[in-house]
Structure formats: C-alpha cells, structure tokens
C-alpha cells in the first residue's frame, strides 16, 4: 500500500492558525480536532484508516507551517507495524518545514513493532532560527507477551540551514546486538523527545530543563543538551505503562508545549 498525507498551516492576522491544506489517504488520515483550551494553536489528530503499516507499505507525510503558525499534532491510537507474507520493510517518511516564528508540538501514540515486523521511520525537519519545536516519539518492541519486531528510526533536524540533530536507532532481531545491554537491554519501551526553544539561546545547557536523570528498575531517563537552544530527552522502560509513569513524573514533558509560545500575528493574512 502507498499513501500520502499533507498538512499546510497559515497564521491569521489575529494570531490564530488556519489549516489551508489537510488531506490524507488511509492509513494516514488527518482530522482537525478541538484543543483543550490551553492554547489557540490548531490541533490535528492522525487517524489510522486501515491496519498497519504492513511490510511493503510506503507512507509519506508532509507538514508545512507558515510564518507564525502554531500546530499541535496527536494521534487517536498507537500504530501497529505488522509483518508481510514475504520479508520486507514498511516505511514512513515524514518531512516537515517550520517557518519563522512558527511552533510545532508533535506527540503521537507509540509505534508497536509486532513479532516479525520490519519498519523504518525517517523524519526530516527544517526550521528557522526563531521557530519552536517539541517532538516526542515512542516505540514499543512487541505487544504484551510477544517477541519484538524490528524498527529503525532516524530523526534529522536542521535549524537555520545548519544541522542540529541526526539520530538513528535500530533495534530488534534484525539488528544484531541491539537487544543486549549496550542498547536497550531488557527494556522494550522507548521515548525520544526533542525540544528546540529560541529562548534558550542565552541559557546555560544545565539550566534548560528541570528534569532529573533517572535510572532504576522502572526505567532510565537522561537529558542531552544540543549545540544550540535545544535538548534531547531519552527514556527507556520495561513496558508501555512504566514508560508513561516515567514520563509523567517530569512536568516539563506534561506541559502544553505551545502555551508558552506567544502567537505571532501575521499582517495581511486572513
């Protein structure tokens, strides 16, 4: 199966955001939804219109936030990567551009790699120096009591035309050694959060986030400042519930991301 979805957002003169384009094909369906009242950002949910991704599927999602636009993207449910009858990989390619003063808050439900699945997600984000980003992705290796599938995730962020982050993680039986203690060990649930906030330009890396590193039987969490006003938060836990409990202890990961970013009105837009 091949499917494409596209989202284009524009800022109105009053500081609210208009979704100029919102189109998709199963299983990549996009639906505008009501926000929780904490921000006037436009909110969109990803809705799976079919099972999968299944081995051999090729999915493409494009997101363009115009100057001053503010968008929050969520998903209705977790995605379940499934194997095909023949060994082949499913792919999801996400390309995002965030223009001047715009803000994107992405936090989808986890991707679950079922036994035998082979999936690859590639995310490429281009953003201006004064754009804001919060990106959170989660991966679960196998359903409850099931052997894990295999996943490759690559996240690339360029800010102001310069590389900010290029991170690849390959885990599962198709990647020898990835399930050992040097990578994920016994943990089967992982999360990566990237925060880019121009307000951090003059803030020392150690003071950008108040999250305390954690490493115990219920999971591990660490913060890594980047070479810019940005940071990466990585978390590992034995299962999905433990991961959610680990993340929920940290207020910085529960805040409505766009509430702290003042809307920027764009003159002449309607």
Sine and cosine of phi, psi and omega as CSV:
sin_phi,cos_phi,sin_psi,cos_psi,sin_omega,cos_omega
0.00,0.00,0.67,-0.75,0.11,-0.99
-0.87,-0.50,0.70,-0.71,-0.03,-1.00
-0.55,-0.83,0.55,-0.84,0.00,-1.00
-0.74,-0.68,0.62,-0.78,0.08,-1.00
-0.69,-0.72,0.48,-0.88,-0.03,-1.00
-0.57,-0.82,0.65,-0.76,0.05,-1.00
-0.77,-0.64,0.79,-0.61,0.09,-1.00
-0.80,-0.60,0.82,-0.57,-0.03,-1.00
-0.88,-0.48,0.61,-0.79,0.01,-1.00
-0.75,-0.66,0.59,-0.81,0.05,-1.00
-1.00,0.08,0.67,-0.74,0.10,-0.99
-1.00,0.06,0.19,-0.98,-0.01,-1.00
-0.92,0.39,-0.35,0.94,0.01,-1.00
-1.00,-0.01,0.09,1.00,0.03,-1.00
1.00,-0.05,-0.16,0.99,0.08,-1.00
-0.99,0.15,0.13,-0.99,-0.09,-1.00
-0.88,-0.48,0.71,-0.71,0.05,-1.00
-0.95,-0.33,0.70,-0.71,0.07,-1.00
-1.00,0.00,0.99,-0.16,-0.04,-1.00
-0.95,0.31,-0.54,0.84,0.04,-1.00
-0.69,-0.72,0.75,-0.66,0.06,-1.00
-0.52,-0.85,1.00,-0.09,-0.12,-0.99
-0.64,-0.77,0.52,-0.86,0.00,-1.00
-0.29,-0.96,0.17,-0.98,0.07,-1.00
-0.76,-0.65,0.56,-0.83,0.03,-1.00
-0.85,0.52,0.71,-0.71,0.12,0.99
-1.00,-0.07,0.31,0.95,0.02,-1.00
-0.96,-0.28,0.99,0.13,0.03,-1.00
-0.96,-0.27,0.67,-0.74,-0.01,-1.00
-0.91,-0.42,0.74,-0.68,0.00,-1.00
-0.72,-0.69,0.79,-0.62,0.09,-1.00
-0.96,0.27,0.70,-0.72,-0.05,-1.00
-0.76,-0.65,0.25,-0.97,0.02,-1.00
-0.96,0.27,0.66,-0.75,0.07,-1.00
-0.98,0.19,-0.04,-1.00,-0.03,-1.00
-0.99,-0.10,0.12,0.99,0.04,-1.00
1.00,0.03,-0.05,1.00,-0.02,-1.00
-1.00,0.07,-0.23,0.97,-0.03,-1.00
-0.43,-0.90,0.44,-0.90,0.05,-1.00
-1.00,-0.06,0.26,0.97,0.06,-1.00
-0.91,0.41,0.51,-0.86,0.12,-0.99
-0.94,0.34,0.65,-0.76,0.00,-1.00
-0.89,-0.46,0.71,-0.71,-0.03,-1.00
-0.75,-0.66,0.64,-0.77,0.09,-1.00
-0.91,-0.41,0.68,-0.74,0.17,-0.99
-0.99,0.15,0.77,-0.63,-0.02,-1.00
-0.85,-0.53,0.82,-0.57,0.02,-1.00
-0.97,0.23,0.91,-0.41,0.01,-1.00
-1.00,-0.03,0.03,1.00,0.01,-1.00
-0.32,-0.95,0.22,-0.98,0.01,-1.00
-0.93,0.36,0.40,-0.92,0.09,-1.00
0.89,-0.45,-0.17,-0.98,0.29,0.96
-0.94,0.33,0.58,-0.81,0.02,-1.00
-0.94,-0.34,0.53,-0.85,-0.02,-1.00
-0.70,0.71,0.79,-0.62,-0.06,-1.00
0.99,-0.17,-0.31,0.95,0.03,-1.00
-0.92,0.40,0.61,-0.79,0.07,-1.00
-0.81,-0.59,0.94,-0.35,-0.08,-1.00
-0.90,-0.43,0.65,-0.76,-0.03,-1.00
-0.72,-0.70,0.75,-0.66,0.03,-1.00
-0.77,-0.63,0.81,-0.58,0.05,-1.00
-0.91,-0.42,0.71,-0.70,0.00,-1.00
-0.76,-0.65,0.78,-0.63,0.03,-1.00
-0.75,-0.66,0.90,-0.44,0.06,-1.00
-0.97,-0.24,0.90,-0.43,0.02,-1.00
-0.95,0.32,0.12,-0.99,-0.03,-1.00
-0.80,0.60,0.80,-0.60,0.05,-1.00
0.98,0.18,-0.09,1.00,-0.02,-1.00
-0.95,0.31,0.52,-0.85,-0.01,-1.00
-0.73,-0.68,0.85,-0.53,-0.08,-1.00
-0.71,-0.71,0.68,-0.73,0.11,-0.99
-0.91,-0.41,0.82,-0.57,-0.02,-1.00
-0.90,-0.44,0.79,-0.61,0.04,-1.00
-0.78,-0.63,-0.05,-1.00,0.10,-1.00
-0.69,-0.73,0.46,-0.89,-0.06,-1.00
-0.96,0.30,-0.59,0.80,-0.06,-1.00
-0.45,-0.89,0.17,-0.99,0.05,-1.00
-0.91,0.40,0.42,-0.91,0.10,-1.00
-0.99,-0.13,0.65,-0.76,-0.03,-1.00
-0.90,-0.44,0.96,-0.29,0.06,-1.00
-0.98,0.19,0.81,-0.59,-0.09,-1.00
-0.87,-0.50,0.47,-0.88,0.03,-1.00
-0.98,0.22,0.42,-0.91,0.12,-0.99
-1.00,-0.05,0.14,-0.99,0.04,-1.00
-0.92,0.40,-0.48,0.88,0.09,-1.00
-0.93,-0.36,0.60,-0.80,-0.01,-1.00
-0.88,0.47,0.94,-0.34,0.08,-1.00
-0.40,-0.92,0.31,-0.95,-0.15,-0.99
-0.99,-0.17,0.64,-0.77,0.20,-0.98
-1.00,-0.07,0.49,-0.87,-0.05,-1.00
-0.72,-0.70,0.56,-0.83,0.13,-0.99
-0.76,-0.65,0.88,-0.48,-0.01,-1.00
-0.93,-0.37,0.88,-0.48,-0.02,-1.00
-0.89,-0.45,0.82,-0.57,0.02,-1.00
-0.84,-0.55,0.81,-0.59,-0.13,-0.99
-0.77,-0.63,0.67,-0.74,0.15,-0.99
-0.80,-0.60,0.78,-0.62,-0.02,-1.00
-0.88,-0.48,0.92,-0.39,-0.08,-1.00
-0.99,0.13,-0.02,-1.00,-0.11,-0.99
-0.82,0.58,0.79,-0.62,0.07,-1.00
0.96,0.29,0.02,1.00,-0.02,-1.00
-0.99,0.10,0.28,-0.96,-0.05,-1.00
-0.61,-0.79,0.75,-0.67,0.05,-1.00
-0.85,-0.52,0.76,-0.65,0.08,-1.00
-0.86,-0.51,0.96,-0.29,-0.04,-1.00
-0.91,-0.40,0.83,-0.56,0.08,-1.00
-0.48,-0.88,1.00,0.00,-0.02,-1.00
-1.00,0.00,0.32,-0.95,0.11,-0.99
-0.91,0.41,0.31,-0.95,-0.13,-0.99
-0.89,0.45,0.43,-0.91,0.23,-0.97
-1.00,-0.05,0.83,-0.56,0.01,-1.00
-0.97,-0.25,0.85,-0.53,0.02,-1.00
-1.00,-0.09,0.98,-0.22,0.00,-1.00
-0.94,0.35,0.30,-0.95,0.00,-1.00
-0.82,0.58,0.76,-0.65,0.02,-1.00
1.00,0.05,-0.20,0.98,-0.02,-1.00
-0.96,0.27,0.51,-0.86,0.14,-0.99
-0.72,-0.69,0.91,-0.42,-0.11,-0.99
-0.73,-0.69,0.52,-0.85,0.04,-1.00
-0.72,-0.70,0.80,-0.60,0.10,-0.99
-0.90,-0.44,0.78,-0.62,0.05,-1.00
-0.85,-0.53,0.83,-0.56,-0.01,-1.00
-0.87,-0.50,0.82,-0.57,0.04,-1.00
-0.85,-0.53,0.87,-0.50,-0.04,-1.00
-0.87,-0.49,0.82,-0.57,0.12,-0.99
-0.93,-0.36,0.82,-0.58,-0.03,-1.00
-0.65,-0.76,0.44,-0.90,0.03,-1.00
-0.99,0.15,0.16,-0.99,-0.04,-1.00
-0.90,0.44,-0.48,0.88,-0.06,-1.00
-0.96,-0.28,0.28,0.96,0.08,-1.00
-1.00,0.05,0.34,-0.94,-0.01,-1.00
-0.89,-0.45,0.54,-0.84,0.01,-1.00
-0.54,-0.84,0.72,-0.69,0.31,-0.95
-0.77,-0.64,0.87,-0.50,-0.05,-1.00
-0.82,-0.57,0.86,-0.51,0.05,-1.00
-0.79,-0.61,0.82,-0.57,0.06,-1.00
-0.80,-0.59,0.55,-0.83,-0.02,-1.00
-0.75,-0.66,0.57,-0.82,0.01,-1.00
-0.74,-0.67,0.71,-0.70,0.08,-1.00
-0.88,-0.48,0.77,-0.64,0.00,-1.00
-1.00,-0.05,1.00,-0.09,0.01,-1.00
1.00,0.01,0.45,-0.89,0.14,-0.99
-0.98,0.19,0.04,-1.00,-0.05,-1.00
-0.85,0.53,0.82,-0.57,0.04,-1.00
0.96,0.29,0.23,0.97,-0.07,-1.00
-0.92,-0.39,0.54,-0.84,0.11,-0.99
-0.90,0.43,0.51,-0.86,-0.09,-1.00
-0.97,0.23,0.44,-0.90,0.24,-0.97
-1.00,0.01,-0.17,-0.98,-0.06,-1.00
-0.87,-0.49,0.66,-0.75,-0.06,-1.00
-0.67,-0.75,0.65,-0.76,0.21,-0.98
-0.86,-0.51,0.81,-0.59,0.08,-1.00
-0.84,-0.54,0.75,-0.66,0.08,-1.00
-0.81,-0.58,0.80,-0.60,0.00,-1.00
-0.86,-0.52,0.88,-0.48,0.01,-1.00
-0.86,-0.50,0.79,-0.61,0.02,-1.00
-0.82,-0.57,0.80,-0.60,0.10,-1.00
-0.89,-0.46,0.75,-0.66,-0.03,-1.00
-0.85,-0.53,0.84,-0.55,-0.01,-1.00
0.87,0.49,0.53,0.85,0.01,-1.00
0.99,0.15,0.04,1.00,-0.02,-1.00
-0.88,-0.47,0.56,-0.83,0.02,-1.00
-0.90,0.44,0.74,-0.67,0.09,-1.00
-0.94,-0.34,-0.64,0.77,-0.04,-1.00
-0.45,-0.89,0.68,-0.73,0.15,-0.99
-0.62,-0.78,0.99,-0.17,-0.14,-0.99
-0.83,-0.56,0.78,-0.62,0.04,-1.00
-0.82,-0.57,0.72,-0.70,0.07,-1.00
-0.77,-0.64,0.82,-0.57,0.04,-1.00
-0.86,-0.52,0.89,-0.45,-0.05,-1.00
-0.70,-0.72,0.45,-0.89,0.03,-1.00
0.87,-0.50,0.12,-0.99,-0.07,-1.00
-0.85,0.53,-0.45,0.90,-0.01,-1.00
-0.97,0.25,-0.10,0.99,-0.05,-1.00
-0.82,-0.58,1.00,-0.04,-0.10,-0.99
-0.80,0.60,0.71,-0.70,0.03,-1.00
1.00,0.05,-0.23,0.97,-0.09,-1.00
-0.94,0.33,-0.39,0.92,0.01,-1.00
-1.00,-0.07,0.11,0.99,0.03,-1.00
-1.00,0.04,0.01,-1.00,-0.09,-1.00
-0.91,0.41,-0.31,0.95,-0.01,-1.00
-0.97,0.23,-0.27,0.96,-0.03,-1.00
-0.85,-0.52,-1.00,0.05,-0.05,-1.00
-0.95,-0.31,-0.29,0.96,0.01,-1.00
0.87,0.49,-0.73,-0.68,-0.02,-1.00
-0.99,0.13,-0.13,0.99,-0.04,-1.00
-0.97,0.26,0.61,-0.79,-0.02,-1.00
-0.83,-0.56,0.06,1.00,0.01,-1.00
-0.79,-0.62,0.77,-0.63,-0.03,-1.00
-0.69,-0.73,0.41,-0.91,-0.01,-1.00
-0.61,-0.80,0.64,-0.77,0.12,-0.99
-0.80,-0.61,0.81,-0.59,0.03,-1.00
-0.85,-0.53,0.78,-0.62,0.06,-1.00
-0.90,-0.44,0.79,-0.62,0.04,-1.00
-0.86,-0.51,0.81,-0.58,0.09,-1.00
-0.85,-0.53,0.90,-0.43,-0.07,-1.00
-0.73,-0.68,0.94,-0.34,-0.01,-1.00
-0.83,0.55,-0.38,0.93,0.02,-1.00
-0.91,0.41,-0.28,0.96,0.00,-1.00
-0.99,0.12,0.03,1.00,-0.10,-0.99
-0.80,0.60,-0.63,0.78,-0.03,-1.00
-0.95,-0.31,0.26,0.96,0.00,-1.00
-0.99,-0.17,0.80,-0.60,0.04,-1.00
-0.84,0.54,0.60,-0.80,-0.04,-1.00
-0.79,0.62,-0.62,0.78,-0.06,-1.00
-0.92,0.39,-0.29,0.96,-0.06,-1.00
-0.95,-0.30,0.12,0.99,-0.07,-1.00
-0.96,0.28,-0.56,0.83,-0.02,-1.00
-0.74,-0.68,0.52,-0.85,0.00,-1.00
-0.99,-0.15,0.20,0.98,-0.02,-1.00
-0.95,0.30,0.77,-0.64,0.05,-1.00
-1.00,0.01,0.78,-0.62,0.07,-1.00
-0.83,0.55,0.60,-0.80,-0.06,-1.00
-0.67,-0.74,0.65,-0.76,0.03,-1.00
-0.45,-0.89,0.97,-0.26,0.00,-1.00
-0.46,-0.89,-0.21,-0.98,-0.05,-1.00
-0.92,0.40,-0.31,0.95,-0.05,-1.00
-0.99,-0.12,0.03,1.00,0.04,-1.00
0.65,-0.76,0.10,-0.99,0.00,-1.00
-0.71,-0.70,0.61,-0.79,-0.01,-1.00
-0.63,-0.78,0.69,-0.72,-0.01,-1.00
-0.58,-0.81,0.49,-0.87,-0.01,-1.00
-0.91,-0.42,0.73,-0.68,-0.01,-1.00
-0.80,-0.59,0.96,-0.29,0.07,-1.00
-0.90,0.43,0.59,-0.81,0.04,-1.00
-0.98,-0.18,0.14,-0.99,-0.02,-1.00
-0.99,0.17,0.85,0.52,-0.02,-1.00
0.10,-0.99,-0.12,-0.99,0.00,-1.00
-0.97,0.23,0.89,0.46,-0.14,-0.99
-0.46,-0.89,0.29,-0.96,0.04,-1.00
-0.46,-0.89,0.42,-0.91,0.08,-1.00
-0.89,-0.45,0.72,-0.70,0.07,-1.00
-0.90,-0.44,0.88,-0.48,0.00,-1.00
-0.93,-0.36,0.67,-0.74,-0.01,-1.00
-0.67,-0.74,0.61,-0.79,0.09,-1.00
-0.74,-0.68,0.60,-0.80,0.02,-1.00
-0.49,-0.87,0.32,-0.95,-0.04,-1.00
-0.89,0.45,-0.55,0.83,-0.06,-1.00
-0.47,-0.88,0.05,-1.00,-0.07,-1.00
-0.89,0.46,-0.66,0.75,-0.02,-1.00
-0.91,0.42,-0.69,0.73,0.03,-1.00
-0.89,0.45,-0.61,0.79,0.02,-1.00
-0.90,0.43,-0.70,0.72,0.01,-1.00
-0.90,0.44,-0.62,0.78,0.04,-1.00
-0.91,0.42,-0.63,0.77,0.02,-1.00
-0.89,0.45,-0.72,0.70,-0.02,-1.00
-0.94,0.34,-0.58,0.82,-0.07,-1.00
-0.94,0.34,-0.31,0.95,0.04,-1.00
-0.96,0.29,-0.24,0.97,-0.10,-0.99
-0.95,-0.31,0.94,-0.34,-0.08,-1.00
-0.85,0.53,-0.55,0.84,-0.05,-1.00
-0.89,0.45,-0.39,0.92,0.01,-1.00
-1.00,-0.06,-0.11,0.99,-0.02,-1.00
-0.97,-0.24,-0.24,0.97,-0.04,-1.00
-0.90,0.43,0.60,-0.80,0.14,-0.99
-0.91,0.42,0.95,-0.32,-0.26,-0.97
-0.83,0.56,-0.62,0.79,-0.12,-0.99
-1.00,0.07,-0.17,0.99,-0.03,-1.00
-0.90,0.44,-0.48,0.88,-0.04,-1.00
-0.99,0.12,-0.12,0.99,-0.07,-1.00
-0.96,-0.28,0.94,-0.35,-0.01,-1.00
-0.86,0.51,0.67,-0.74,0.06,-1.00
-0.92,0.39,0.62,-0.78,0.02,-1.00
-0.94,-0.35,0.91,-0.41,0.02,-1.00
-0.94,0.35,0.60,-0.80,0.02,-1.00
-0.92,-0.40,0.91,-0.42,-0.07,-1.00
-0.88,0.47,0.72,-0.70,0.10,-1.00
1.00,0.03,-0.12,0.99,0.02,-1.00
-1.00,0.01,0.45,-0.89,-0.09,-1.00
-0.85,-0.52,0.00,0.00,0.00,0.00
